[in-house]
Amino acid sequence: QQQVKQSPQSLIVQKGGISIINCAYENTAFDYFPWYQQFPGKGPALLIAIRPDVSEKKEGRFTISFNKSAKQFSLHIMDSQPGDSATYFCAASTHNFGNEKLTFGTGTRLTIIP
Amino acid sequence: GAVVSQHPSWVICKSGTSVKIECRSLDFQATTMFWYRQFPKQSLMLMATSNEGSKATYEQGVEKDKFLINHASLTLSTLTVTSAHPEDSSFYICSASSRYTEAFFGQGTRLTVV
C-alpha cells in the first residue's frame, strides 16, 4: 500500500485551543481524503472528508485544509473540547465508492486538557 | 451515516479453537466489505477485501487459510479466525461500502486467545 505519513504521533492541547494534525501522501492517484476519529475500544468514525478540487472544507469546528501541489492535508479542530480527546487517523484512497481501499496514516492521539 | 454492526464486540477463546466474527450493514446493501486488524496504539492494517458473491482478496502476508472470509449476501460478511493462537489476539474491524456511499466502520471486535 502507498504510504500516508501522519504527524504528530501525540498532541496535547488546552481546552479552547486549536488542534492541528498533518498528513502527507505520495500517490497522486489518491483523490479522496477522509479523517476518522476513534475512541478506545471502538471502530473509527468518519469525521470529515475532502476531494482535491477544493482547498478547504469546514464542518462545524472541524476544517480540512488541502494542498494538492504539496500533497499534504491537515485537520484543524477549533475550540478543542475534552470530548475531542481521541485518536485521529487520516486516510486516502481513489474516489471509487464501492471499492475504495483506504490507506491510513499512523494516527494521532489527541488529549485536550482543561 | 449508515450503520454497520459487528458482532461480537469481544470474545475470549481457547488456543486451537475457531472464532467467527460477523459484520452486517443494517441500512444499505454493501457491495464491498473490508476487514482490518489493529494492534494497540497502532493504525488499521487492511487484511482483505471481499465483494459479495466472490472470493476475498487478501493483502500480502495475510494467511487466507487462517482468516476465512465469507461475503454471502449484500448485508453480511464473516471473518473466521481458524485454529486461533495467542498471537491472533487483536482488535478486528470491518467496514462496508456501496457504489453510493463511502465506507462505514463497525464497532470492532476484541479477540483474546488464551
Interface residues (C-beta under 8 A of the other chain):
Chain A: Q1 Y32 P34 Y36 G41 K42 G43 P44 A45 L46 A49 F89 F97 G98 N99 E100 K101 L102 F104 G105 T106 G107 R109
Chain B: G1 V4 Q6 T31 T32 F34 K41 Q42 S43 L44 L46 T49 N51 E59 F91 I93 S95 S97 S98 R99 Y100 T101 E102 A103 F104 F105 G106 Q107 G108 R110
